[in-house]
Amino acid sequence: MAGVCFAGPHQAGSSEAGITKRVTWHTFRHSLASFLGQQGEGVKTVQELLRHATSRITIDTYQQGSTEAKRSALNRVAGIFETPKEKS
């Protein structure tokens, strides 16, 4: 029901951008939480901005790690498994 009042111009823009999923006001809440987290904003701040009862809701339901951050983390770990090259 909440998506009905939001089914205006943004839906056409979503289609033009190639977004095939349904976009609602809730989509923007998830995007905001993820964006703020990726920009280094504290979880408590994001929780309060979204008016969540607990930070666990913000972390588990709303925030998503960016692909770049995940890739960077894996690259750091990969360095642990590299064997040192022998001197010739």
Secondary structure by P-SEA (a helix, b strand, c coil): ccccccccaaaaaaaaacccccccaaaaaaaaaaaaaaacccaaaaaaaaccccccccccccccccaaaaaaaaaaaaaaaccccccc
